[in-house]
Amino acid sequence: MTTTETAPDQTLATLLRIADALERIAPPRRKAADLKAANAFVWQASGSELVPVPKVNRVALSLLRGVDRVRDTLAENTERFAKGLPANNVLLWGARGMGKSSLVKAVHADTNLRLAQDALPLKLIEIHREDIESLPALMGLLRNDPHRAIVFCDDLSFDSDDTSYKSLKAVLDGGVEGRPDNVVFYATSNRRHLLPRDMMDNERSTSINPGEAIEEKVSLSDRFGLWLGFHKCSQDEYLEMINGYAGHFGLDVAAEELRRDALEWSTTRGSRSGRTAWQYIQDLAGRLGKKLED
């Protein structure tokens, strides 16, 4: 201690240094969500912030063919939610490439177009599969915001040693606070029950009470009030998608030639789906030297 520094002064200086050190090692303060910045966001769990997406990668709702029933069901649920009415969490499951995630993004945009001019726009917030454990933090951030939001997770599924599904269960239907009234959760998955079949079979074979052993895992899907199934499309539905895209983007090809080439394209890939149709249209537009612009 110097002769000019008293004991109380030294104590205060020490406390200030400790406080400064703690401030440096503390995690950054959570930024308040500014949902006015855009209509779509990506949740960054590492920084606990919402990153605006100025232009969403989406297709027009009218271009999604072969999914009329699920399209109408999802659109009705979304519109009710946007108007402040009760709505369900939604699981879109089934065949790959049939437009599950495209439908979510298209319905979000279409719903906003049909809202009253004085209504707050509906927000779409994407959360990555690996960030599901941070879902409670995201819900807390949105709980008191005046906007209504769809929290969307694409390609949601869980591995056999993954326990993060418990965070999702608690947010969707459980917990003390429960899901905020201004939030619904939409997810896409190739699995109806979100968990691999061998995981459930293993639980069933090794448990004293097989039914109870898988009850907790299977019940995750029960948290979704709507299950919308997507199935492989027929040849006619595939060709309808092709014709819809070609007409929308003004791709001038003779009908028979378009049909023949589109079927050959699907044969070489061993599948018919909305994704396969879109990939063919991209190839066709490139060969014709035409950009795909709305």
N, C-alpha and C positions, 0 to 999 in steps of 0.2 A: 504494500500500500504506500502510495506517495504521501508526502507530508501535506499536499494540498487537497487530497481526496479523502473525504470522511467515510466511515463505515457504511452509512445509509446510501451514499452516492455509489459506492462500489457494489452494493447489493442491487441497486436499481440498474446499474450498467450490466451486471451479470444476467439479470432477468431479461433485459432487452435483447442481449445476445442470444439467450435461449429461445426467446419468442421469435427472433429473426430466423434462427436455424430451423425451428419447427415449421415456420411459414414456408421455407424453401423446400422442405421434404414433404409437405402436405400435398395431397392430390389437388389439381386445379378445381376451382369452384365451378359447379355445374351452371352452364349458361342457361338463361331463361329461353324457353322455346319461342321463336318468332314465327308463328304459322302464317303470318301475312306475307312472308317473303316469297312463297310459291304455293302451288297446289299439290306438289309431290315432294317427298323428302326421303333421304336414306338415313337410317339411324346408325350413328357411329358410337358403338359401345365404349370404345377405349377412351373417348373424350366426353362421353355422355352428352352428345349434341346431335341436333338434326341438321343435316346438310341439304340445302335446297337443290332440287333438280329442275332446272329451267325448261328443259324439253324432255318429255317422257317418250321412251321407245315404245310406241303402241301402234296398233292398226285400228281402223274404223270399225265400229260395232257391226255395221252392215256387211263387212267383208268376212265375218266369221260364220261359216256355213256348216250345216250338219250338227249344230248344237242348239237348236231352237228352244227345246224344252228347258234345258239348264240355263240358257241365256235369259229367258223370260223370268225364271225363278230367281236368279241372282239379281237381275235388274229390279224386280219388285222388292226384294229384301233390302237392297241398297237404297232405293228411293224412299222407302219407309224410314230407314235409319236417318237419311239426310234430312228428312222433314221432322225429326224429333220423335218419331214413333218407335215402339219396340221392334227390335230386329234381332236376328240370330247370328252367332258365329257360323262361318261356312267353311267346310272342307270340300275342296274340289279334287277328286281322286280319279285315277284310272289310266288309260292308255297314254303312252308318251306321244308328244307332238300333236295332241288334239286341241290345243289352244286354251289350256287351263289358265295359265298366267296372262295370256293375251286377253282373255275374256275379263279378268279382274280389272286390268288397266283400261280396257275399252268401256266397260260399264261405269267405271269411276268418271271418265271423261263425259260419257253420255248423260249421266245423272246430273253433273254440274251444268250441262247445257240446258237441261229442262227445269232447273231450280228457278224459283222466283228471283227477279233482279235484285230485290232487297235482302235476299237470304245469304247467309255466310256460305262460302263454297266448301264443299266436302274435301277433306284432305286425304291423301294416300301416303302412307309411311311404310317403307320397306325395311324389314329387319332380316338380317342374314341368319341362316340356320345356326351358325356357330355362335351367334350372340343371343340365343334364346334365354340363357340364364340372366341376361340383363333386362328381360322383358318387364319385371316389376319396376325397375327404375324408369323405363320409358313410360309405363302407365302412370307413374307418379308425376311425371313431367306434364302429361296431357290432361290429368284429372280435372284441373281447374280452368282449363282453357275454354273459351266460348265456342271454338270450332268443334265440329264432329270429324272423327278421323277413322279411316280403315287402316289397321295395322296388318301388313301383308307379309307373309313368309312364303317364298317360292321353294318348291322341292323339299318340303319338310318331311323328315324321317329320322329315326333314332336307331343307333347300333345296339348290339346286345349288352355292351358294357356302359352305355350312356344313361346317366340319371338326370340329365337336364330336362327331360320331359316332365319332371315333377314341378319345375318352375312354371311350365306352361299350364299344367293342370290347375295350380293354385291361382294363377291369374285369370284363367277363363271362367272359373266357376266358384272357386273356393277362396280361402283367405278371409281375414277379418273385414277388409275393405271391399273385396270383390272387384269385379271389372267396372271401370268407370262408365257412367251412362253415356258418355260422349265417344266411346270407343267400341268398335267391333273388330274381331280378329278373323281374317281370311287366310287360308293356307291351301297350297296345292301339294299333292303327293301322288306318287305311283301306287302307294299302299293305302288300302282302306282303313287299316288299323294303325298305320304309322310305324309299326314295329315289325321286324322281320319274322316270318313264319317259324324259322328254326328256333328263334328265341322263345316264342310262346310254346312250341312243342317241347323244348328242353325243360321249361318251367313245369309243364304239365307232367312230364315223365319222372322228374326228380322230386316232386313235392308230395308230402303226405296227403294234402288236400289239393289236387290239381286245379279244381275250379277256382278256389280262393287265390292260388298262386298267380294266376294270370289276370285276375279280376282288376287289379290296380292298373295294369298295363293296357288292357283292352278298353278300360273305362276312359282313357284319354280321348278316344274318338267320340265318346258320348258327350263330351263337353261342347261339341259342335252341333248346333240345332239343325243345321242343314247339311246333308251329304249329297253332293252332286256328282254323279258318275259319268265318266267320259269313256266311250268305247271305240274300238277301231272302226274306221269309216268304211263304207262300201265303195265300190268302184264308181257308182253314180254320184255319191256324195263327194268323192275326191274330184271328179270331173266338174262338179258344180263349183267347188272351190277354185279350180283352175279358171273356169269361165268367168267367175266373179272377179278375180284378180285381173285377168286379161282385159275385161271390159272396163274396169275401174281405172286402170293405168293406160288405157288406149293402146294396147299391144296388138298391132294389126297383123293377124295370122289367120289363114284359112281354117275354118272350124275343124275339118277332118285332119289337117296337118297338126293342129293344136292337140286334138284328142290323141292321135297316134304318138306324138312326141311325149306328151304328159304320161301316158301309160307306160311307154318304154322307160321313162325316167323313174317311175315308181317301181318297175320290175327290177331295174339294176340296183335299187336300194333295198329291195325286199320288204317294202312297207308302203302303205297308203295312209297318209295323215295330213293334217293341216300344215305341219312343218315341212313335210316333203313337198306339198303343193307350193308353198312359199319359196322353197329353195329352187324349184323348177322355174318359177316366175322370175326369180332373180337371174338365173342363168339365161332365160329367154330374153329378158330385157337387155342384158349385157350383150348378147349376140345381135340384137336389133339396134344397139347403140342408143338406147333410150333410158333415161333416168326414172327411177320410181319415186315420183313426187306427187303428193296430194294436191 
